[in-house]
Amino acid sequence: MTLDERRWIYGGGLSSEWAWVVRRRRELALAQLARIEKDYLKTAPAGVKARRYAAGLRYFLKTGGPQRDRLAVHPCFDYWLDMHARHFAMPVQDADWHLQFGLFQSFPAALAFARGDRLELDATADPDGRFFLYGTPKFLTAEPQAPLKLKIAGGKIAGVKLESLVEAVPGIVADDRGWLMVHGVTMHGLIALAQPERERFAAVLKQAFTDLSTRDPGLHAEMTDMLFSLVPLKNPVEHGSVSSSYVNMRGLIALSHAEDPVLQAETLIHEFCHQKMNQLLVVDPVLLPGQSGQVFYSPWRADARRLRGLMLGAHAFLNVARYLATSLSRETYPEAQHIELMVNVALRINQVDTALEALTGYGSFTEFGRRFVMGMWSELELLRHSVLWFPPALLAEQAVAAAEHRKKYALGDTGFHKSAEHVDKVRRAAFLAPKEEEPK
């Protein structure tokens, strides 16, 4: 399939292209699971094989349909595959086998539960003493890493009392307790919420999703299709918001609580765009291989970023700025918030411009990648035109703020980072042409 860059720059909705990329990601995940099953049957210790882990592997691989396909792109499935690749690249103890393959049973158990199938399997509670039916908000409690014998039939698990996570919107849970969900969240601090706090965290995010559904339906459709989990983070006092997402947990966004639905929508869009790009890169790398040795000035941070990081940042902040500009044109806000949102949009426009300048000047792209980056340039200019009604002094002020950041951290008028230890020694492409005049 030839990808249309326009539907990937902004939210294109659940198009045939979106479905094709999701299907390709799913096919790769299931092929990896099939290889793991084959290796398990060949090399698992006898004591591990004595438990019915193989039954769950076989059931999941052999059972087709939309429910299985949905679980195969769950962020915990992503993380389970990644964890297996890392841990089983070296010798492991029996306890590691039991944890790895006992936790996997969450997926066949959830599938049988949803389908009403009859399935008996052995499983293992996670190190925090829970066992989740991923793809649903349901879980059960047990002793940490306890062996479990599950009998599933007719949408029930015999002799088990199930509890539920809070859903922000149907199909997307607020999850501060799932071990496979939170174990890989390493940026910023995790926080365990009391039930009222958990419900409030979900309620504000629900409002953010509702706002997104009217202001950007295409992006909202993609987001609710891809996301499964929202993990709460601690927020230091000096930060307005902290958030993270991970290439090995596509479908999960970690973010701190805020009472402002606009701020939460901005955070969701930013991190979702990273997730969306990480999924898109399964089918097209955008950047040609061999460009990871150099790092460049980041208009958003003091530390350097590689070209891939600049690309993901430009894409995310272009979407954020467009959403906020759309919100400003449609909604009425208190004066202080109105000004704050205009400042945010104006600064993002300058930052995206700088990132695209370095990306275009130094990057080598696939055919789709070239069209994608040039398309972002076009959308940036349209966005710039759409905010001409902003006060000129405000626009000028944010241009100066962006220029001051560049002056502090960039090396002259190039895209390279100031610190010598961050610049490699290989021959480089020609420097970017200097700008005619810096804002004053």
C-alpha positions as CSV (number, residue, x, y, z in Angstrom):
1,M,0.0,0.0,0.0
2,T,1.2,3.5,-0.8
3,L,0.8,5.7,2.2
4,D,-0.8,9.2,2.0
5,E,1.2,11.5,4.1
6,R,-1.7,13.9,4.7
7,R,-3.6,11.4,6.8
8,W,-0.6,10.8,9.0
9,I,0.4,14.4,9.7
10,Y,-2.9,15.0,11.4
11,G,-5.6,12.6,12.6
12,G,-6.9,10.8,9.5
13,G,-9.5,8.6,11.3
14,L,-10.0,4.9,11.0
15,S,-9.2,4.8,7.3
16,S,-8.0,1.7,5.3
17,E,-4.4,2.9,5.7
18,W,-4.8,3.0,9.5
19,A,-6.3,-0.5,9.5
20,W,-3.4,-1.7,7.3
21,V,-0.7,-0.4,9.6
22,V,-2.5,-1.9,12.6
23,R,-2.8,-5.2,10.8
24,R,0.9,-5.2,9.9
25,R,1.9,-4.5,13.5
26,R,-0.4,-7.3,14.7
27,E,1.0,-9.8,12.2
28,L,4.5,-9.1,13.3
29,A,3.5,-9.6,17.0
30,L,1.7,-12.9,16.3
31,A,4.6,-14.2,14.2
32,Q,7.0,-13.4,17.2
33,L,4.6,-15.2,19.6
34,A,4.6,-18.2,17.3
35,R,8.4,-18.4,17.4
36,I,8.3,-18.1,21.2
37,E,5.8,-20.9,21.4
38,K,8.0,-23.1,19.3
39,D,11.0,-22.3,21.5
40,Y,9.0,-22.9,24.7
41,L,7.9,-26.4,23.6
42,K,11.5,-27.2,22.7
43,T,13.5,-25.7,25.6
44,A,11.2,-25.1,28.7
45,P,12.2,-27.0,31.8
46,A,10.1,-30.1,32.6
47,G,8.7,-28.4,35.8
48,V,7.5,-25.5,33.7
49,K,6.0,-27.7,31.0
50,A,4.1,-29.5,33.7
51,R,1.8,-26.5,34.0
52,R,-0.7,-25.7,31.3
53,Y,1.0,-22.6,29.9
54,A,1.2,-24.2,26.4
55,A,-2.6,-24.5,26.4
56,G,-2.9,-20.7,26.6
57,L,-0.3,-20.1,24.0
58,R,-2.0,-22.5,21.6
59,Y,-5.5,-21.2,22.2
60,F,-4.4,-17.6,21.6
61,L,-2.5,-18.4,18.4
62,K,-5.3,-20.5,17.0
63,T,-8.3,-18.4,17.9
64,G,-8.9,-15.8,15.2
65,G,-11.4,-12.9,15.2
66,P,-11.5,-9.3,16.2
67,Q,-11.2,-9.9,19.9
68,R,-7.9,-11.8,19.6
69,D,-6.6,-9.3,17.0
70,R,-7.4,-6.5,19.5
71,L,-5.5,-8.1,22.3
72,A,-2.5,-8.7,20.0
73,V,-1.9,-4.9,19.8
74,H,-2.4,-4.3,23.5
75,P,0.4,-2.4,25.2
76,C,0.9,-5.2,27.7
77,F,1.3,-7.7,24.8
78,D,3.8,-5.3,23.3
79,Y,5.7,-5.2,26.6
80,W,5.4,-9.0,27.2
81,L,7.1,-9.6,23.8
82,D,9.8,-7.1,24.6
83,M,10.4,-8.5,28.0
84,H,10.8,-12.0,26.6
85,A,13.3,-10.8,24.0
86,R,15.4,-9.2,26.6
87,H,15.2,-11.7,29.4
88,F,15.4,-14.9,27.4
89,A,18.4,-13.8,25.5
90,M,20.4,-15.2,28.4
91,P,20.0,-18.2,30.8
92,V,17.0,-17.9,33.1
93,Q,15.8,-19.7,36.2
94,D,12.5,-21.7,36.5
95,A,11.0,-18.8,38.4
96,D,11.5,-16.6,35.4
97,W,9.8,-19.1,33.1
98,H,6.8,-19.3,35.4
99,L,6.5,-15.5,35.7
100,Q,6.9,-14.9,32.0
101,F,4.5,-17.6,30.7
102,G,2.2,-17.4,33.7
103,L,1.6,-13.7,33.1
104,F,1.0,-14.4,29.4
105,Q,-2.1,-16.3,30.4
106,S,-3.8,-13.0,30.9
107,F,-4.3,-12.8,27.2
108,P,-5.9,-16.2,26.4
109,A,-7.9,-15.9,29.7
110,A,-9.2,-12.5,28.6
111,L,-10.0,-13.8,25.1
112,A,-11.9,-16.9,26.4
113,F,-13.7,-14.7,29.0
114,A,-14.8,-12.2,26.2
115,R,-15.9,-15.0,23.8
116,G,-17.6,-17.2,26.3
117,D,-15.3,-20.1,25.4
118,R,-14.4,-22.9,27.7
119,L,-10.7,-22.9,28.7
120,E,-8.7,-24.4,31.5
121,L,-5.2,-23.1,32.1
122,D,-2.5,-22.5,34.6
123,A,-1.4,-18.9,35.3
124,T,0.7,-16.9,37.6
125,A,-0.3,-13.8,39.7
126,D,2.0,-10.8,39.0
127,P,4.6,-9.7,41.6
128,D,2.0,-7.3,43.1
129,G,-0.5,-10.1,43.7
130,R,-2.9,-9.4,40.8
131,F,-3.9,-11.2,37.6
132,F,-5.5,-9.1,34.8
133,L,-7.8,-9.9,32.0
134,Y,-6.2,-7.4,29.6
135,G,-8.6,-5.7,27.2
136,T,-11.1,-5.5,30.0
137,P,-11.0,-3.6,33.3
138,K,-11.3,-6.9,35.2
139,F,-8.7,-8.4,37.5
140,L,-8.4,-10.7,40.5
141,T,-6.2,-10.6,43.5
142,A,-4.0,-13.4,44.9
143,E,-0.7,-13.8,46.7
144,P,2.3,-12.3,44.7
145,Q,3.4,-14.7,42.0
146,A,1.0,-17.4,43.2
147,P,0.2,-20.3,40.9
148,L,-3.4,-20.0,39.6
149,K,-5.7,-22.6,38.1
150,L,-8.4,-21.0,36.0
151,K,-11.5,-22.5,34.7
152,I,-13.2,-20.2,32.3
153,A,-16.6,-20.8,30.7
154,G,-19.7,-18.8,29.7
155,G,-18.0,-15.4,30.4
156,K,-17.1,-16.4,34.0
157,I,-14.2,-17.7,35.9
158,A,-15.1,-20.4,38.4
159,G,-14.7,-19.5,42.1
160,V,-13.1,-16.1,41.4
161,K,-14.2,-12.7,42.5
162,L,-13.3,-10.1,39.9
163,E,-12.5,-6.4,40.6
164,S,-12.5,-3.6,38.1
165,L,-10.3,-0.7,37.1
166,V,-11.8,2.7,36.4
167,E,-12.4,3.5,32.7
168,A,-11.8,7.0,31.5
169,V,-13.8,6.1,28.4
170,P,-15.1,2.7,27.4
171,G,-12.0,0.5,26.6
172,I,-9.4,2.8,28.1
173,V,-8.6,2.2,31.8
174,A,-6.9,4.4,34.4
175,D,-4.3,1.8,35.5
176,D,-1.9,2.3,38.4
177,R,-1.9,-1.3,39.4
178,G,-1.2,-3.6,36.4
179,W,2.3,-5.0,36.8
180,L,2.8,-5.5,33.0
181,M,1.3,-2.1,32.5
182,V,3.5,-0.1,35.0
183,H,6.7,-2.1,35.2
184,G,8.0,-0.5,32.0
185,V,7.0,3.1,32.9
186,T,10.4,4.4,33.9
187,M,10.2,8.1,33.1
188,H,9.0,10.2,36.0
189,G,7.5,8.7,39.2
190,L,4.6,6.4,39.3
191,I,1.8,7.1,41.8
192,A,-0.7,4.8,43.4
193,L,-4.1,6.6,43.7
194,A,-6.8,6.3,46.3
195,Q,-10.1,5.4,44.7
196,P,-11.6,9.0,44.8
197,E,-8.3,10.3,43.2
198,R,-8.4,7.5,40.6
199,E,-12.0,8.4,39.7
200,R,-11.2,12.1,39.4
201,F,-8.1,11.4,37.3
202,A,-10.4,9.4,34.9
203,A,-13.1,12.0,35.0
204,V,-11.0,14.9,33.8
205,L,-9.5,12.7,31.0
206,K,-13.1,11.7,30.0
207,Q,-13.8,15.4,29.5
208,A,-10.6,15.8,27.5
209,F,-11.7,12.9,25.2
210,T,-15.1,14.5,24.9
211,D,-13.6,17.8,23.8
212,L,-11.3,16.0,21.4
213,S,-14.3,14.2,19.8
214,T,-15.8,17.5,18.7
215,R,-12.6,19.5,17.9
216,D,-10.6,16.8,16.1
217,P,-12.8,13.8,15.3
218,G,-10.2,12.1,13.2
219,L,-7.5,12.2,15.9
220,H,-10.1,11.2,18.5
221,A,-11.1,8.1,16.5
222,E,-7.4,7.0,16.1
223,M,-6.7,7.7,19.8
224,T,-9.7,5.7,21.1
225,D,-8.8,2.8,18.7
226,M,-5.1,2.6,19.7
227,L,-5.1,3.5,23.4
228,F,-5.9,1.0,26.2
229,S,-4.3,2.5,29.3
230,L,-3.6,5.8,31.1
231,V,-1.1,5.5,33.9
232,P,-1.0,8.2,36.5
233,L,2.4,9.9,37.3
234,K,3.7,12.0,40.2
235,N,3.9,15.7,39.3
236,P,6.7,17.8,40.8
237,V,5.4,21.2,42.0
238,E,7.5,23.1,39.4
239,H,5.9,21.3,36.4
240,G,2.6,22.0,34.8
241,S,2.4,18.5,33.6
242,V,4.6,15.4,33.2
243,S,4.0,12.6,30.7
244,S,5.7,9.8,28.9
245,S,5.1,7.0,26.3
246,Y,7.1,4.1,25.2
247,V,8.0,2.4,21.9
248,N,7.6,-1.0,23.6
249,M,4.2,-0.2,25.1
250,R,2.2,1.2,22.2
251,G,-1.2,2.0,23.4
252,L,-0.2,3.3,26.8
253,I,0.2,6.9,27.9
254,A,1.5,7.9,31.3
255,L,0.6,11.4,32.6
256,S,0.1,13.4,35.7
257,H,-3.3,14.5,36.9
258,A,-4.5,18.0,36.2
259,E,-7.9,19.6,36.7
260,D,-7.7,21.4,33.3
261,P,-9.2,19.3,30.5
262,V,-7.4,21.4,27.9
263,L,-4.0,20.7,29.4
264,Q,-4.9,17.0,29.6
265,A,-6.0,17.0,26.0
266,E,-2.7,18.7,25.0
267,T,-0.8,16.0,26.9
268,L,-2.8,13.2,25.4
269,I,-2.3,14.6,21.9
270,H,1.5,15.0,22.4
271,E,2.1,11.5,23.7
272,F,-0.4,9.9,21.3
273,C,1.4,11.4,18.3
274,H,4.6,9.6,19.5
275,Q,2.6,6.4,19.8
276,K,1.1,6.8,16.4
277,M,4.5,7.5,14.8
278,N,6.0,4.5,16.6
279,Q,3.2,2.4,15.0
280,L,3.7,3.9,11.6
281,L,7.4,3.2,11.7
282,V,6.6,-0.5,11.6
283,V,5.7,-0.1,7.9
284,D,7.9,2.8,6.8
285,P,11.0,4.1,8.7
286,V,10.6,7.6,7.3
287,L,14.4,8.3,7.9
288,L,16.8,6.1,6.0
289,P,19.1,3.9,8.1
290,G,22.5,5.1,9.2
291,Q,21.6,8.5,10.7
292,S,21.8,7.8,14.4
293,G,25.3,9.0,15.0
294,Q,24.7,12.7,15.1
295,V,22.6,14.7,17.5
296,F,21.1,18.1,17.0
297,Y,19.8,21.2,18.8
298,S,16.4,20.6,20.4
299,P,14.1,23.7,20.4
300,W,12.3,22.2,23.3
301,R,15.0,21.1,25.7
302,A,18.5,21.9,26.8
303,D,19.8,18.4,25.8
304,A,20.4,17.2,22.3
305,R,18.1,15.1,20.2
306,R,18.7,12.8,17.3
307,L,16.9,13.3,14.0
308,R,14.2,10.8,14.9
309,G,13.5,12.8,18.1
310,L,13.2,16.0,16.2
311,M,10.8,14.4,13.8
312,L,8.6,13.0,16.5
313,G,8.7,16.3,18.4
314,A,7.8,18.4,15.4
315,H,4.9,16.0,14.6
316,A,3.6,16.1,18.1
317,F,3.8,19.8,18.7
318,L,2.3,20.6,15.3
319,N,-0.7,18.6,16.3
320,V,-0.8,20.2,19.8
321,A,-0.6,23.7,18.3
322,R,-3.3,23.0,15.7
323,Y,-5.6,21.6,18.4
324,L,-5.1,24.6,20.7
325,A,-5.6,27.1,17.8
326,T,-8.8,25.3,16.8
327,S,-10.0,25.4,20.5
328,L,-9.2,29.2,20.6
329,S,-11.2,29.8,17.4
330,R,-14.3,27.8,18.7
331,E,-14.4,28.4,22.5
332,T,-14.4,31.2,24.9
333,Y,-11.9,31.1,27.7
334,P,-11.2,33.3,30.7
335,E,-8.8,36.1,29.7
336,A,-5.7,34.6,31.5
337,Q,-6.2,31.2,30.0
338,H,-6.9,32.7,26.6
339,I,-3.6,34.5,26.6
340,E,-1.8,31.4,27.9
341,L,-3.1,29.3,25.1
342,M,-2.1,31.9,22.5
343,V,1.4,32.0,24.0
344,N,1.5,28.2,23.8
345,V,0.5,28.1,20.1
346,A,2.9,30.9,19.1
347,L,5.9,29.3,20.8
348,R,5.1,25.9,19.3
349,I,5.0,27.3,15.8
350,N,8.5,28.7,16.2
351,Q,9.8,25.5,17.8
352,V,8.4,23.3,15.1
353,D,9.9,25.6,12.4
354,T,13.3,25.1,13.9
355,A,13.0,21.4,14.2
356,L,11.8,21.0,10.6
357,E,14.7,23.2,9.5
358,A,17.2,20.8,11.0
359,L,15.3,17.8,9.9
360,T,15.1,18.9,6.3
361,G,18.7,20.2,6.2
362,Y,20.3,17.1,7.5
363,G,18.0,14.2,7.0
364,S,17.8,11.5,4.3
365,F,14.3,10.1,3.8
366,T,12.3,7.3,2.3
367,E,9.9,8.4,-0.5
368,F,7.1,8.5,2.0
369,G,9.3,10.2,4.6
370,R,10.2,13.0,2.1
371,R,6.5,13.7,1.4
372,F,5.7,13.5,5.1
373,V,8.3,16.1,6.2
374,M,7.4,18.4,3.3
375,G,3.7,18.0,4.2
376,M,4.5,19.1,7.8
377,W,6.1,22.2,6.4
378,S,2.9,23.0,4.4
379,E,0.7,22.4,7.5
380,L,3.0,24.6,9.6
381,E,2.5,27.5,7.2
382,L,-1.2,27.0,7.2
383,L,-1.2,27.1,11.0
384,R,1.0,30.2,11.0
385,H,-1.6,31.9,8.7
386,S,-4.4,30.8,11.0
387,V,-3.0,32.8,14.0
388,L,-2.5,36.1,12.3
389,W,-5.3,37.4,14.4
390,F,-3.1,36.9,17.5
391,P,-1.7,40.2,18.9
392,P,1.5,41.0,16.9
393,A,3.4,41.8,20.2
394,L,2.6,38.3,21.5
395,L,3.8,36.6,18.3
396,A,7.0,38.6,18.3
397,E,7.6,37.9,22.0
398,Q,7.4,34.1,21.4
399,A,9.7,34.4,18.4
400,V,12.3,36.1,20.6
401,A,11.8,33.4,23.3
402,A,12.5,30.7,20.7
403,A,15.5,32.6,19.4
404,E,17.0,33.0,22.9
405,H,16.7,29.3,23.5
406,R,18.5,28.6,20.2
407,K,21.2,31.1,21.0
408,K,21.9,29.4,24.3
409,Y,22.0,25.8,23.2
410,A,22.7,25.6,19.5
411,L,26.1,25.9,17.8
412,G,25.8,29.1,15.8
413,D,23.2,28.8,13.0
414,T,23.6,25.1,12.5
415,G,21.4,22.3,13.8
416,F,24.2,20.8,15.8
417,H,24.3,20.8,19.6
418,K,26.6,23.2,21.4
419,S,28.3,20.6,23.7
420,A,31.4,19.1,21.9
421,E,30.9,15.7,23.5
422,H,27.5,15.4,21.7
423,V,28.9,15.9,18.3
424,D,30.4,13.0,16.4
425,K,33.6,13.1,14.4
426,V,32.3,12.0,11.0
427,R,32.0,14.2,7.9
428,R,28.7,16.1,7.9
429,A,26.4,17.5,5.3
430,A,26.6,21.2,4.6
431,F,25.4,23.5,7.4
432,L,22.0,25.1,7.1
433,A,22.0,28.6,5.6
434,P,22.0,31.2,8.3
435,K,18.8,33.1,8.9
436,E,18.7,36.6,7.4
437,E,17.7,38.3,10.6
438,E,17.1,37.2,14.2
439,P,14.0,38.5,15.8
440,K,14.5,41.4,18.2
